[in-house]
Amino acid sequence: MMTSLYYIIIVVLFALTCQKYAASIPTYPIFPKQAQFTIESIVFDAQDDRNLTEYIYDYDYNRLTLITQKTIEYYNYKWLQKAVYSLTDRSECNVYPIDMNNSADGFSAITDTNTNKTHIRSLQDFLLLTSNATYLGDTILRGFIHVEQWIASISIDTEIIFSFAKASYAMPWNNFHYSIPVQRILRRKSDGSSLQTDNFFDYRVNISSTPVAPPKGIYCKDWVPFYEWASGSDLGIQFSQVFSVRIDISTSIEQLWRSIHLRYHKSNDHQLVRYDYTPNDLIRNPVSIIFDYADSSLLGYTIDRRTGSCRIEQAVNMILSDSILHEPMVTLINYEDFLLNPTDQIFQYVGIRPCRSSIMCSVFIKQENVFPSDPNEDWLVTNIEYSWSKRQNNDSMNGNNDNKYFFDYPVELYFKLYRRDGGIPADVSFQFYDYRTDVYLNEFDIHLCYRSNQLLYNHLAFQLKLINRTTVDDIENVIVNRRHLVENIREQMISLMEIKYLRISQVELDHHTKESGHNDTFYCIFTLLDRTPYIDETSEVGLIDAQMKLERSINEGKFRFVTIEGYYFEAIPYSLENVEHFYPFNPNVSVNEIQLINNMTTIIEREEIYEQIKYSSKSQALAIVGGMLTGFIFGTLFLISVFHMVKKKSQITGGITYNNISFRLNKNRQEKDEPKITMEHPMSVRNETDS
């Protein structure tokens, strides 16, 4: 009986001991699908190197990023390519293949059995913690961290000891209780000597929102297969049909920034581009260049904003050639269609990078050979990188659920240029600011070119009546966008006269609020320009014919339109007049009653300009001859007067004598002896006394 009781006690004690031992073994480590951490590696060799490497692991996106002090490495397991960018000279990129199915190499790829495609290893296999790891026990690392250690064999002669923080350490970002690695030791089995120690820091189970992109302007050849490239239209990057932007430009050889203001207006029947900048020359006069691409003439208007002069020529004849490093604005103008139309170009997607510290940008890059044309440099290749702002759509506002990103506006256009003879590459940066899409045709005004080149134009005015509003001061009460109203009037005049848009200039609207009887009347004043230079005269109507067409349309009641706000406007018949005959503040007066007031001046627009006046050759010859005769006459009179004054002075009698000045005396007078001043002790006597 006692023996049976003894065996029962032994069995119970043994069961309790086994249960206690089983309970002491922790749960096998578990790992997330995303992680970001830093590893301090100490390699025990002759040099005992210590390196810091940041890891960004993403299983779902099948990518891995490594950041060291000297390089950034991108692992793309879809293409089995690794791109290594150098951070020392920021101009080098090398591509290497990724190994497959190497159990001793955590960076090697595997084949996903579900999709039969290459894929990154799980984080457990990436860190080389095999599934047959054995629990060693717990200990304390770094003085206060309680860890649990596991040991795994990775080869015949090497093994790894992993240390994970105990599960009792709660982390606010670790809701799923993932294991947190603290240390990894690689040691030799034969003698237990350590070969390498890896210490884990800043371990997180999600990826930071701050993205990592390669160095600026580095094109990595063969990094992305060409079939993975995409056009600008596919990527969603494109400039608006109508936009205005200010561009600040810097180059690697100049300290100062340049600035240029670009306006772009394109529709079905016209394309206008305007540049405002200050050339880098000795004069440094601000210049406006307006290009008109409407027809085969492709005219360019170069306006000097300081003198008011203008040069009109065909765009193909405009010589704008200079080095991109010295005149980057000229390069932008020359390659406008190439640089401002990225929709049809093919780009390699680089990644996401913060632009100007706060703007999240998507970066696209391409490479062009022998670009741009440069009279001072021989460029071998140029990397062209676009950075566009990146914004996530609001699904509730836009009604889509695919959570795609759209690109709002360009932030930077960056060139990295490599010379054929080698050396340090040059770079040019175009920074875009104040991007907007409210651009109107009145910003492409060329009336200065007509005035300075003695081309024909005429100042006209007429009246518009608001038909469907009749209450007092209704124009002041209704909400009418004046810019849109001007555009509607311009479109009507272009349509009725059948002329080009640029021939309507300086459109001004006004009305008088204190005169009774015309509170519903607008007064439109504008400048009508003659036909466009350098085109066939039969392709456009002349100045007088266009004016007659407009007058006939107004008189026949054809000049009318409805605004987007629903207001109906119509031109008052027989109200079109030249500005000098236009009396705007009494719409009830008929045209026959209007009289010319000589002392009345209607001011259309005041500008400080200096017009170039050309004279005929006959006028110039007469002016030269007249100037010579005038100069000869005045010169002769001046000589005669001088001779007379000298002769009169010579007849003055007597003379004046000073101690140090002697004038010529008359022979009736004699020079008197002047008294001399003598010293009591002259220098000669002092010298003799001293000697």
C-alpha positions as CSV (number, residue, x, y, z in Angstrom):
1,M,0.0,0.0,0.0
2,M,2.8,2.4,0.9
3,T,4.7,1.4,-2.3
4,S,1.7,2.2,-4.5
5,L,1.3,5.6,-2.8
6,Y,5.0,6.3,-3.3
7,Y,4.7,5.6,-7.1
8,I,1.7,7.8,-7.4
9,I,3.5,10.7,-5.7
10,I,6.5,10.2,-8.0
11,V,4.2,10.3,-11.2
12,V,2.4,13.4,-10.0
13,L,5.7,15.2,-9.3
14,F,7.1,14.2,-12.7
15,A,3.9,15.5,-14.5
16,L,4.1,18.8,-12.6
17,T,7.8,19.2,-13.5
18,C,7.1,18.5,-17.2
19,Q,4.2,20.9,-17.2
20,K,6.4,23.6,-15.6
21,Y,9.2,23.1,-18.1
22,A,6.8,23.1,-21.1
23,A,5.2,26.3,-19.8
24,S,8.7,28.0,-19.6
25,I,9.4,27.5,-23.3
26,P,8.2,30.8,-25.0
27,T,6.2,31.0,-28.2
28,Y,8.2,30.6,-31.4
29,P,9.0,34.1,-32.9
30,I,6.6,35.6,-35.3
31,F,7.3,38.3,-37.9
32,P,5.3,41.0,-39.8
33,K,5.1,41.5,-43.5
34,Q,6.5,45.1,-43.3
35,A,9.4,46.2,-41.1
36,Q,11.9,49.1,-40.8
37,F,15.0,48.8,-38.7
38,T,18.7,49.6,-38.3
39,I,21.4,47.0,-37.8
40,E,24.8,47.8,-36.4
41,S,27.1,45.1,-37.7
42,I,30.5,44.3,-36.1
43,V,32.6,41.9,-38.1
44,F,35.4,40.2,-36.1
45,D,38.3,40.2,-38.5
46,A,41.6,41.9,-38.6
47,Q,39.9,45.3,-38.9
48,D,36.8,44.8,-36.7
49,D,34.6,47.0,-39.0
50,R,31.5,48.5,-37.5
51,N,28.7,49.5,-40.0
52,L,25.2,50.9,-39.7
53,T,22.6,49.8,-42.3
54,E,18.9,50.8,-42.4
55,Y,16.6,48.2,-43.8
56,I,13.1,48.8,-45.3
57,Y,11.5,45.5,-45.8
58,D,8.2,45.2,-47.7
59,Y,6.9,41.7,-48.5
60,D,3.6,42.8,-50.2
61,Y,5.4,45.1,-52.6
62,N,8.2,42.6,-53.1
63,R,10.9,45.1,-52.5
64,L,13.8,45.8,-50.1
65,T,15.8,49.0,-49.6
66,L,19.2,49.2,-47.9
67,I,20.7,52.5,-46.8
68,T,24.3,52.9,-45.7
69,Q,26.6,55.8,-45.3
70,K,28.0,55.3,-48.8
71,T,25.2,53.6,-50.9
72,I,21.5,53.1,-51.4
73,E,20.5,49.6,-52.6
74,Y,17.2,48.7,-54.2
75,Y,16.2,45.1,-54.5
76,N,13.4,44.4,-56.9
77,Y,12.5,40.7,-56.7
78,K,10.1,41.0,-59.6
79,W,12.9,41.7,-62.0
80,L,15.6,40.0,-59.9
81,Q,17.7,43.2,-60.2
82,K,19.6,45.1,-57.5
83,A,20.5,48.7,-58.1
84,V,23.3,50.3,-56.1
85,Y,23.5,54.1,-56.0
86,S,26.7,55.7,-54.8
87,L,26.2,58.5,-52.2
88,T,29.7,59.8,-52.4
89,D,29.9,61.2,-55.9
90,R,26.1,61.0,-56.6
91,S,26.7,60.2,-60.2
92,E,27.1,56.4,-60.2
93,C,24.7,53.5,-60.4
94,N,25.4,49.9,-60.9
95,V,22.9,47.0,-61.5
96,Y,23.5,43.4,-60.2
97,P,21.5,40.3,-60.4
98,I,19.8,38.8,-57.4
99,D,20.6,35.2,-56.5
100,M,17.9,32.5,-56.4
101,N,17.1,29.8,-53.8
102,N,20.2,30.2,-51.7
103,S,19.2,29.1,-48.1
104,A,22.4,30.7,-46.6
105,D,21.7,34.1,-48.2
106,G,18.6,35.9,-46.9
107,F,18.8,38.4,-49.8
108,S,18.2,35.6,-52.4
109,A,14.8,35.2,-54.0
110,I,12.4,32.3,-53.9
111,T,9.7,31.1,-56.2
112,D,6.2,31.8,-54.9
113,T,4.3,28.5,-55.1
114,N,0.9,30.2,-55.4
115,T,1.8,32.6,-58.3
116,N,4.9,30.8,-59.7
117,K,6.7,34.2,-59.6
118,T,9.9,35.2,-58.0
119,H,9.5,36.8,-54.6
120,I,11.3,38.1,-51.5
121,R,11.7,35.7,-48.6
122,S,9.6,36.1,-45.5
123,L,11.2,38.2,-42.8
124,Q,12.0,35.1,-40.8
125,D,13.9,33.5,-43.6
126,F,15.4,36.8,-44.6
127,L,16.9,37.1,-41.1
128,L,18.1,33.4,-41.4
129,L,16.0,32.2,-38.5
130,T,15.1,28.7,-39.7
131,S,12.0,26.8,-38.6
132,N,14.1,24.2,-36.6
133,A,15.6,26.8,-34.2
134,T,16.0,25.6,-30.6
135,Y,15.2,27.6,-27.5
136,L,18.4,28.3,-25.4
137,G,16.9,30.3,-22.5
138,D,16.7,33.9,-21.4
139,T,19.4,36.5,-20.5
140,I,20.0,40.3,-20.2
141,L,21.5,42.3,-23.0
142,R,22.6,46.0,-23.1
143,G,22.4,46.1,-19.3
144,F,18.6,46.0,-18.9
145,I,16.8,44.3,-21.8
146,H,15.5,40.8,-20.9
147,V,15.6,38.6,-23.9
148,E,14.8,35.1,-25.0
149,Q,17.5,33.3,-27.1
150,W,17.1,30.8,-29.9
151,I,19.8,29.0,-31.9
152,A,19.6,27.9,-35.5
153,S,22.1,26.1,-37.8
154,I,22.6,27.7,-41.2
155,S,25.6,25.6,-42.5
156,I,27.8,22.8,-41.5
157,D,30.2,25.0,-39.6
158,T,28.2,28.1,-38.6
159,E,25.2,28.8,-36.5
160,I,23.2,31.9,-35.4
161,I,22.0,32.8,-31.9
162,F,19.0,35.1,-32.0
163,S,17.9,37.3,-29.1
164,F,14.3,38.6,-28.9
165,A,12.8,40.9,-26.4
166,K,10.4,39.2,-23.9
167,A,6.8,39.4,-24.8
168,S,6.1,41.3,-21.6
169,Y,7.5,44.4,-23.2
170,A,4.5,46.1,-24.7
171,M,4.9,48.4,-27.6
172,P,2.2,50.9,-28.7
173,W,2.7,50.1,-32.4
174,N,2.9,46.3,-31.8
175,N,-0.8,45.4,-31.5
176,F,-0.2,41.9,-33.0
177,H,2.6,41.1,-30.6
178,Y,5.2,40.5,-33.2
179,S,8.7,39.4,-31.9
180,I,11.2,42.2,-31.6
181,P,14.8,41.2,-32.4
182,V,17.5,42.7,-30.3
183,Q,20.7,40.9,-31.4
184,R,22.0,38.2,-33.8
185,I,25.4,36.5,-33.4
186,L,27.0,34.4,-36.1
187,R,29.5,32.0,-34.6
188,R,31.6,29.0,-35.6
189,K,30.4,25.6,-34.3
190,S,33.8,24.1,-33.9
191,D,35.2,26.5,-31.3
192,G,32.2,28.8,-30.6
193,S,34.1,31.9,-31.7
194,S,32.0,34.8,-32.8
195,L,32.3,35.8,-36.5
196,Q,29.8,38.7,-36.6
197,T,27.4,40.5,-34.2
198,D,24.3,42.4,-35.4
199,N,22.5,44.7,-33.0
200,F,19.0,45.8,-33.9
201,F,17.8,49.3,-33.3
202,D,14.6,51.3,-34.1
203,Y,12.7,48.2,-35.0
204,R,9.2,49.0,-36.3
205,V,6.6,46.7,-37.8
206,N,5.4,49.3,-40.3
207,I,7.2,51.5,-42.9
208,S,7.6,55.1,-42.1
209,S,5.7,57.6,-44.3
210,T,9.0,59.3,-45.2
211,P,9.9,57.7,-48.6
212,V,13.4,57.0,-49.8
213,A,14.3,57.8,-53.4
214,P,17.6,57.5,-55.3
215,P,19.9,60.6,-55.5
216,K,18.7,63.3,-57.8
217,G,19.3,63.0,-61.5
218,I,20.8,59.5,-61.5
219,Y,19.6,57.3,-64.4
220,C,20.2,53.6,-63.7
221,K,20.5,51.8,-67.0
222,D,18.9,48.3,-67.1
223,W,17.4,48.8,-63.6
224,V,13.8,48.8,-64.9
225,P,13.0,46.7,-68.0
226,F,11.8,48.8,-70.9
227,Y,8.4,47.1,-71.0
228,E,7.9,48.5,-67.4
229,W,8.4,52.1,-68.6
230,A,5.3,54.3,-69.0
231,S,4.3,57.4,-70.9
232,G,3.5,60.6,-69.3
233,S,-0.2,60.2,-70.2
234,D,-0.3,56.7,-68.6
235,L,1.3,58.1,-65.5
236,G,-1.0,61.0,-65.3
237,I,1.6,63.8,-65.6
238,Q,0.7,66.5,-68.1
239,F,0.5,70.3,-68.2
240,S,-2.8,72.0,-68.6
241,Q,-3.9,73.4,-71.9
242,V,-4.0,76.8,-70.2
243,F,-1.5,77.6,-67.4
244,S,0.9,80.2,-66.0
245,V,3.9,79.4,-64.0
246,R,7.0,81.1,-62.6
247,I,10.3,79.2,-63.1
248,D,13.4,79.9,-61.0
249,I,16.5,78.5,-62.7
250,S,20.0,77.7,-61.3
251,T,23.1,76.0,-62.8
252,S,26.1,74.4,-61.3
253,I,28.4,77.2,-62.6
254,E,26.4,80.2,-61.4
255,Q,25.6,81.4,-57.9
256,L,22.6,83.6,-58.7
257,W,19.1,82.3,-59.7
258,R,17.4,83.4,-62.9
259,S,13.6,83.8,-63.1
260,I,11.2,83.5,-66.1
261,H,7.5,83.8,-66.2
262,L,5.8,81.4,-68.6
263,R,2.2,81.6,-69.9
264,Y,0.6,79.0,-72.1
265,H,-2.8,79.1,-73.8
266,K,-3.9,76.4,-76.2
267,S,-7.3,75.6,-77.7
268,N,-8.6,74.0,-80.9
269,D,-7.8,77.1,-83.0
270,H,-4.8,78.7,-81.4
271,Q,-1.6,78.0,-79.4
272,L,0.1,80.9,-77.7
273,V,3.2,80.9,-75.5
274,R,4.7,83.9,-73.7
275,Y,8.0,84.2,-71.9
276,D,9.0,87.2,-69.7
277,Y,12.5,87.3,-68.5
278,T,15.7,89.4,-68.3
279,P,18.5,88.2,-70.6
280,N,22.0,87.8,-69.3
281,D,23.6,90.5,-71.4
282,L,25.1,93.9,-70.9
283,I,21.9,95.8,-71.5
284,R,19.7,93.6,-69.2
285,N,16.4,95.0,-70.5
286,P,13.4,92.9,-69.5
287,V,12.1,91.1,-72.6
288,S,8.7,89.5,-73.5
289,I,8.7,86.8,-76.3
290,I,5.3,85.8,-77.6
291,F,5.0,82.8,-80.0
292,D,1.9,82.4,-82.2
293,Y,1.7,78.8,-83.5
294,A,-1.7,79.2,-85.1
295,D,-0.7,78.9,-88.8
296,S,2.3,78.1,-90.9
297,S,3.9,81.5,-90.3
298,L,4.8,80.6,-86.6
299,L,5.5,84.2,-85.7
300,G,7.6,85.4,-82.8
301,Y,7.2,88.8,-81.2
302,T,10.2,90.0,-79.1
303,I,9.2,93.1,-77.1
304,D,11.7,95.2,-75.2
305,R,9.8,96.2,-72.1
306,R,12.0,99.1,-71.3
307,T,12.2,100.9,-74.7
308,G,8.9,99.6,-76.1
309,S,10.6,98.4,-79.3
310,C,9.5,95.1,-80.9
311,R,11.0,92.7,-83.4
312,I,8.6,90.6,-85.5
313,E,10.0,87.6,-87.3
314,Q,9.1,84.0,-88.1
315,A,9.9,81.7,-85.3
316,V,12.2,79.5,-87.5
317,N,14.4,82.6,-88.1
318,M,14.7,83.5,-84.4
319,I,18.3,82.8,-83.4
320,L,18.3,81.7,-79.8
321,S,21.6,79.8,-79.3
322,D,23.5,79.8,-76.1
323,S,25.0,77.5,-73.6
324,I,22.5,75.9,-71.2
325,L,24.8,76.7,-68.3
326,H,24.9,80.4,-69.1
327,E,21.5,80.9,-70.6
328,P,19.2,78.1,-69.4
329,M,16.2,80.2,-70.2
330,V,17.1,80.0,-73.9
331,T,17.2,76.2,-73.7
332,L,13.7,76.2,-72.2
333,I,12.5,78.4,-75.1
334,N,14.2,76.3,-77.8
335,Y,12.9,73.0,-76.4
336,E,9.6,74.2,-75.3
337,D,7.5,71.5,-77.0
338,F,9.8,68.7,-75.8
339,L,10.0,69.8,-72.2
340,L,6.5,71.1,-71.7
341,N,4.7,68.1,-73.2
342,P,5.8,65.0,-71.2
343,T,2.6,63.1,-72.1
344,D,4.0,61.5,-75.2
345,Q,7.4,60.7,-73.7
346,I,8.5,57.5,-72.0
347,F,9.8,57.6,-68.4
348,Q,11.2,55.3,-65.8
349,Y,9.5,55.6,-62.5
350,V,12.1,56.3,-59.7
351,G,10.1,56.6,-56.5
352,I,8.7,59.2,-54.1
353,R,10.9,62.0,-52.7
354,P,10.2,65.1,-50.7
355,C,10.6,68.2,-52.8
356,R,11.5,71.5,-51.2
357,S,11.2,69.8,-47.8
358,S,7.4,69.7,-47.7
359,I,6.0,68.6,-51.0
360,M,5.7,64.9,-51.7
361,C,6.8,64.3,-55.3
362,S,6.8,61.4,-57.6
363,V,10.0,61.2,-59.6
364,F,10.3,60.2,-63.3
365,I,13.5,60.0,-65.3
366,K,14.7,59.5,-68.8
367,Q,18.0,59.9,-70.7
368,E,18.7,61.7,-73.9
369,N,21.8,61.4,-76.0
370,V,23.6,64.6,-77.3
371,F,21.1,66.9,-75.6
372,P,20.8,69.8,-75.7
373,S,22.5,71.5,-78.6
374,D,25.2,73.7,-77.1
375,P,27.7,75.9,-78.8
376,N,30.1,75.9,-75.8
377,E,29.8,72.3,-74.6
378,D,29.9,68.8,-76.1
379,W,27.3,66.8,-74.1
380,L,27.4,63.1,-74.3
381,V,24.2,62.2,-72.5
382,T,21.7,64.2,-70.3
383,N,19.5,62.7,-67.6
384,I,16.1,64.5,-67.5
385,E,14.2,64.1,-64.2
386,Y,10.7,65.4,-63.6
387,S,9.3,65.8,-60.1
388,W,5.5,66.2,-59.8
389,S,3.4,66.8,-56.8
390,K,1.6,63.8,-55.5
391,R,-1.8,63.9,-53.9
392,Q,-4.2,61.1,-52.9
393,N,-7.7,61.6,-54.2
394,N,-10.6,62.0,-51.8
395,D,-12.8,59.0,-52.6
396,S,-16.0,60.6,-51.2
397,M,-15.5,63.7,-53.4
398,N,-14.4,62.0,-56.6
399,G,-16.5,58.9,-56.4
400,N,-13.8,56.4,-57.1
401,N,-12.6,53.5,-54.9
402,D,-9.3,52.6,-56.5
403,N,-7.3,55.0,-54.2
404,K,-5.1,56.1,-57.1
405,Y,-2.8,59.1,-57.0
406,F,-3.1,62.1,-59.2
407,F,-0.4,64.7,-60.0
408,D,-1.3,68.3,-59.5
409,Y,1.5,70.3,-60.9
410,P,5.2,70.1,-61.7
411,V,7.7,71.0,-58.9
412,E,11.1,70.6,-60.6
413,L,12.7,69.8,-63.9
414,Y,16.3,68.7,-63.3
415,F,19.1,68.1,-65.8
416,K,22.3,66.2,-65.1
417,L,24.6,66.7,-68.1
418,Y,27.7,64.5,-68.8
419,R,30.5,65.8,-71.1
420,R,31.9,63.6,-73.8
421,D,35.5,64.1,-72.4
422,G,34.4,63.1,-68.9
423,G,34.9,65.2,-65.8
424,I,32.4,66.4,-63.2
425,P,28.9,66.4,-64.6
426,A,27.0,69.7,-64.7
427,D,23.4,70.2,-63.5
428,V,20.6,72.6,-64.1
429,S,17.4,72.9,-62.0
430,F,14.1,74.5,-63.1
431,Q,11.9,75.1,-60.0
432,F,8.2,75.7,-60.7
433,Y,6.2,78.1,-58.5
434,D,2.8,79.7,-58.6
435,Y,1.3,77.3,-61.0
436,R,-2.2,78.4,-62.0
437,T,-4.7,77.8,-64.9
438,D,-6.5,81.1,-65.0
439,V,-4.8,82.6,-68.1
440,Y,-6.6,84.9,-70.5
441,L,-5.9,86.1,-74.0
442,N,-5.3,89.7,-73.0
443,E,-2.0,88.5,-71.5
444,F,-0.8,87.9,-75.0
445,D,-1.1,91.5,-76.2
446,I,1.1,92.5,-79.2
447,H,-0.2,96.1,-79.8
448,L,3.3,97.4,-79.0
449,C,4.7,95.6,-81.9
450,Y,2.2,97.3,-84.3
451,R,2.9,100.8,-82.8
452,S,6.7,100.5,-82.8
453,N,6.8,99.1,-86.3
454,Q,4.4,101.6,-87.8
455,L,1.8,99.0,-88.6
456,L,-1.9,100.0,-89.0
457,Y,-4.3,99.8,-86.1
458,N,-7.4,101.6,-85.0
459,H,-9.0,102.4,-81.6
460,L,-12.7,101.6,-81.6
461,A,-15.6,101.6,-79.1
462,F,-19.2,100.5,-78.9
463,Q,-21.9,99.9,-76.4
464,L,-23.4,96.7,-74.9
465,K,-26.7,96.5,-73.2
466,L,-27.8,94.0,-70.5
467,I,-31.1,92.8,-71.9
468,N,-32.6,90.6,-69.2
469,R,-32.0,93.0,-66.3
470,T,-33.8,96.3,-66.2
471,T,-33.7,97.4,-62.5
472,V,-31.8,100.4,-61.4
473,D,-28.0,99.8,-61.0
474,D,-28.5,96.2,-61.9
475,I,-25.0,95.8,-63.3
476,E,-23.6,96.6,-59.9
477,N,-25.9,94.0,-58.3
478,V,-25.4,91.1,-60.7
479,I,-22.5,88.8,-60.3
480,V,-20.6,88.8,-63.6
481,N,-17.1,87.7,-64.0
482,R,-15.5,90.6,-65.9
483,R,-12.6,88.4,-67.2
484,H,-15.1,85.9,-68.7
485,L,-17.2,88.7,-70.1
486,V,-14.2,90.2,-71.9
487,E,-13.4,86.7,-73.3
488,N,-17.0,86.4,-74.5
489,I,-16.8,89.8,-76.2
490,R,-13.5,88.9,-77.8
491,E,-14.8,85.7,-79.1
492,Q,-17.8,87.4,-80.6
493,M,-15.6,90.0,-82.4
494,I,-13.3,87.3,-83.7
495,S,-16.2,85.3,-85.0
496,L,-18.0,88.2,-86.7
497,M,-14.9,89.8,-88.3
498,E,-13.3,86.4,-89.1
499,I,-9.9,87.4,-87.9
500,K,-7.2,86.0,-85.6
501,Y,-7.5,86.4,-81.8
502,L,-4.3,88.5,-81.5
503,R,-5.8,91.2,-83.7
504,I,-8.2,92.2,-80.8
505,S,-6.1,94.1,-78.3
506,Q,-6.5,96.2,-75.2
507,V,-10.2,95.3,-74.5
508,E,-11.6,97.5,-71.8
509,L,-15.0,97.5,-70.2
510,D,-16.6,100.3,-68.2
511,H,-20.0,101.8,-67.3
512,H,-21.1,105.0,-65.5
513,T,-23.1,104.4,-62.3
514,K,-24.3,108.0,-61.7
515,E,-25.9,108.8,-65.0
516,S,-29.6,107.9,-65.2
517,G,-30.9,105.9,-68.1
518,H,-27.8,103.8,-68.8
519,N,-27.2,101.7,-65.7
520,D,-27.6,98.6,-67.9
521,T,-25.1,99.6,-70.5
522,F,-21.4,98.6,-70.8
523,Y,-18.9,100.6,-72.8
524,C,-16.4,98.5,-74.7
525,I,-13.2,100.1,-76.0
526,F,-10.6,98.1,-77.9
527,T,-7.8,98.2,-80.4
528,L,-8.2,96.5,-83.8
529,L,-4.9,95.6,-85.4
530,D,-4.2,95.1,-89.1
531,R,-3.6,91.8,-90.7
532,T,-0.8,89.6,-89.3
533,P,2.7,90.3,-90.8
534,Y,4.5,87.7,-93.0
535,I,1.4,86.0,-94.2
536,D,-0.5,86.0,-97.5
537,E,-2.6,89.1,-97.7
538,T,-5.5,87.1,-99.1
539,S,-5.7,84.9,-96.0
540,E,-6.9,87.6,-93.7
541,V,-9.1,90.7,-94.1
542,G,-7.5,94.1,-93.7
543,L,-8.1,96.7,-91.0
544,I,-10.9,98.6,-92.8
545,D,-12.7,95.5,-94.0
546,A,-12.7,94.0,-90.6
547,Q,-14.1,97.2,-89.0
548,M,-16.8,97.3,-91.6
549,K,-17.8,93.7,-90.9
550,L,-18.0,94.4,-87.2
551,E,-20.1,97.6,-87.7
552,R,-22.5,95.8,-90.0
553,S,-22.9,92.9,-87.6
554,I,-23.6,95.3,-84.7
555,N,-26.1,97.3,-86.7
556,E,-27.9,94.1,-87.8
557,G,-28.2,92.9,-84.2
558,K,-25.9,89.9,-84.7
559,F,-23.5,90.9,-81.8
560,R,-25.2,89.1,-78.9
561,F,-24.3,86.3,-76.4
562,V,-25.3,84.8,-73.1
563,T,-22.8,84.5,-70.3
564,I,-22.4,81.4,-68.2
565,E,-24.3,83.2,-65.4
566,G,-27.3,83.4,-67.7
567,Y,-27.1,87.1,-68.5
568,Y,-28.0,88.2,-72.1
569,F,-25.9,91.0,-73.7
570,E,-26.4,92.6,-77.0
571,A,-24.4,95.4,-78.8
572,I,-26.4,98.6,-79.3
573,P,-26.9,99.2,-83.1
574,Y,-25.0,102.1,-84.7
575,S,-22.8,102.5,-81.6
576,L,-19.5,101.5,-83.1
577,E,-17.3,104.6,-83.5
578,N,-13.6,105.6,-83.6
579,V,-12.5,106.6,-80.1
580,E,-12.1,110.2,-81.0
581,H,-15.8,110.4,-81.9
582,F,-17.0,108.2,-79.0
583,Y,-19.0,109.9,-76.3
584,P,-19.6,107.2,-73.8
585,F,-21.7,108.8,-71.0
586,N,-24.9,109.4,-72.8
587,P,-26.3,106.3,-74.6
588,N,-29.5,108.1,-75.5
589,V,-27.7,110.4,-78.0
590,S,-27.8,109.2,-81.6
591,V,-24.7,108.9,-83.7
592,N,-25.8,111.8,-85.9
593,E,-26.0,114.1,-82.9
594,I,-22.4,113.3,-81.7
595,Q,-20.1,116.2,-82.5
596,L,-16.4,116.2,-82.5
597,I,-15.0,118.0,-79.4
598,N,-11.4,119.0,-80.2
599,N,-10.3,119.5,-76.6
600,M,-11.6,116.2,-75.4
601,T,-9.1,113.4,-75.1
602,T,-10.1,109.8,-74.5
603,I,-7.4,107.9,-72.7
604,I,-7.3,104.3,-73.6
605,E,-4.2,103.1,-71.9
606,R,-1.2,104.9,-70.5
607,E,2.1,103.1,-71.0
608,E,5.7,104.4,-70.6
609,I,7.1,103.4,-74.0
610,Y,9.4,104.9,-76.5
611,E,8.3,104.4,-80.1
612,Q,10.7,104.0,-82.9
613,I,10.0,106.7,-85.5
614,K,11.3,106.0,-89.0
615,Y,12.1,108.9,-91.4
616,S,12.5,108.8,-95.1
617,S,16.0,109.2,-96.7
618,K,15.1,112.7,-98.0
619,S,14.1,113.9,-94.6
620,Q,17.3,112.5,-93.1
621,A,19.5,114.3,-95.7
622,L,17.7,117.6,-95.2
623,A,18.1,117.3,-91.5
624,I,21.9,116.6,-91.8
625,V,22.4,119.6,-94.2
626,G,20.4,121.9,-92.0
627,G,22.3,120.9,-88.9
628,M,25.6,121.6,-90.6
629,L,24.5,125.0,-91.8
630,T,23.3,125.9,-88.3
631,G,26.5,124.9,-86.8
632,F,28.6,126.8,-89.3
633,I,26.6,130.1,-88.7
634,F,26.8,129.8,-84.9
635,G,30.5,129.0,-85.0
636,T,31.2,132.1,-87.2
637,L,29.3,134.4,-84.9
638,F,31.1,133.0,-81.9
639,L,34.6,133.6,-83.5
640,I,33.7,137.2,-84.4
641,S,32.5,138.0,-80.9
642,V,35.7,136.5,-79.3
643,F,37.9,138.5,-81.7
644,H,36.1,141.7,-80.9
645,M,36.5,141.2,-77.1
646,V,40.2,140.5,-77.4
647,K,40.8,143.7,-79.6
648,K,38.9,145.8,-77.1
649,K,40.9,144.6,-74.2
650,S,44.2,145.3,-75.9
651,Q,43.3,149.0,-76.1
652,I,43.2,149.5,-72.3
653,T,46.0,151.9,-71.1
654,G,48.2,151.5,-68.0
655,G,49.3,148.4,-66.2
656,I,49.3,146.9,-62.8
657,T,52.3,145.5,-61.0
658,Y,52.3,143.1,-58.1
659,N,55.3,141.6,-56.3
660,N,55.0,138.3,-58.1
661,I,52.9,139.3,-61.2
662,S,54.1,141.9,-63.8
663,F,51.7,143.2,-66.5
664,R,52.8,145.1,-69.5
665,L,53.2,148.9,-68.8
666,N,52.5,151.9,-71.0
667,K,55.7,153.6,-72.2
668,N,54.6,156.9,-70.4
669,R,54.8,155.1,-67.0
670,Q,57.9,153.7,-65.3
671,E,58.2,150.8,-63.0
672,K,58.9,151.9,-59.4
673,D,61.4,150.2,-57.2
674,E,59.6,148.2,-54.6
675,P,60.9,148.2,-51.1
676,K,62.8,145.1,-50.0
677,I,62.4,143.3,-46.7
678,T,65.6,142.3,-44.9
679,M,66.0,140.0,-41.9
680,E,67.8,141.2,-38.7
681,H,69.7,137.9,-38.4
682,P,69.9,136.3,-41.8
683,M,70.7,132.6,-42.2
684,S,74.1,133.3,-43.6
685,V,75.2,135.2,-40.4
686,R,73.8,132.4,-38.2
687,N,75.7,129.8,-40.1
688,E,79.0,131.7,-39.7
689,T,78.3,132.3,-35.9
690,D,77.6,128.6,-35.4
691,S,80.7,127.6,-37.2
